[in-house]
Amino acid sequence: MPADARKLSRILRVRTLQLGLTRAEEARAVDRVASETALRDRIARLAQDVAPAPSPLPADSLSFAAAAHYRERLHQSAHAAEARVSAAHDGLASARAATHEARRDQSAVEKLIVRADHAAALKAIRALEALPPGRAPKRHDPC
């Protein structure tokens, strides 16, 4: 195996490894988006459950104050969760871009390998064409 072929093979292994790593990072980013979205939805459901509703029982002011405090904390958590979801989406976009770039790099190396194989085949064909014509041994049929 020529040195260039070994070098291209080694580069292809590295690029394939890098592509696998970026795909794994993209999968983690997708999971992160899903978990942050689920957390945001859960916080929104909790905030709806704590919303004031008319009740036939007389409520004391302490329970109203506690519910208001809890609602305020849930709204703060909802804003923070929205920011985390936005950051997760940004991370997913950058992970997808990195995967696309790694795939492009890997395919470029594969094209270089194909081009090198094609050049080696042409070189071998030209070497065969440059050989002097050889004489085939005479074949005699049985008399």
Rosetta blueprint (number, residue, H / E / L):
1 M L
2 P L
3 A H
4 D H
5 A H
6 R H
7 K H
8 L H
9 S H
10 R H
11 I H
12 L H
13 R H
14 V H
15 R H
16 T H
17 L H
18 Q H
19 L H
20 G H
21 L H
22 T H
23 R H
24 A H
25 E H
26 E H
27 A H
28 R H
29 A H
30 V H
31 D H
32 R H
33 V H
34 A H
35 S H
36 E H
37 T H
38 A H
39 L H
40 R H
41 D H
42 R H
43 I H
44 A H
45 R H
46 L H
47 A H
48 Q H
49 D H
50 V H
51 A L
52 P L
53 A L
54 P L
55 S L
56 P L
57 L L
58 P L
59 A L
60 D L
61 S H
62 L H
63 S H
64 F H
65 A H
66 A H
67 A H
68 A H
69 H H
70 Y H
71 R H
72 E H
73 R H
74 L H
75 H H
76 Q H
77 S H
78 A H
79 H H
80 A H
81 A H
82 E H
83 A H
84 R H
85 V H
86 S H
87 A H
88 A H
89 H H
90 D H
91 G H
92 L H
93 A H
94 S H
95 A H
96 R H
97 A H
98 A H
99 T H
100 H H
101 E H
102 A H
103 R H
104 R H
105 D H
106 Q H
107 S H
108 A H
109 V H
110 E H
111 K H
112 L H
113 I H
114 V H
115 R H
116 A H
117 D H
118 H H
119 A H
120 A H
121 A H
122 L H
123 K H
124 A H
125 I H
126 R H
127 A H
128 L H
129 E H
130 A H
131 L L
132 P L
133 P L
134 G L
135 R L
136 A L
137 P L
138 K L
139 R L
140 H L
141 D L
142 P L
143 C L
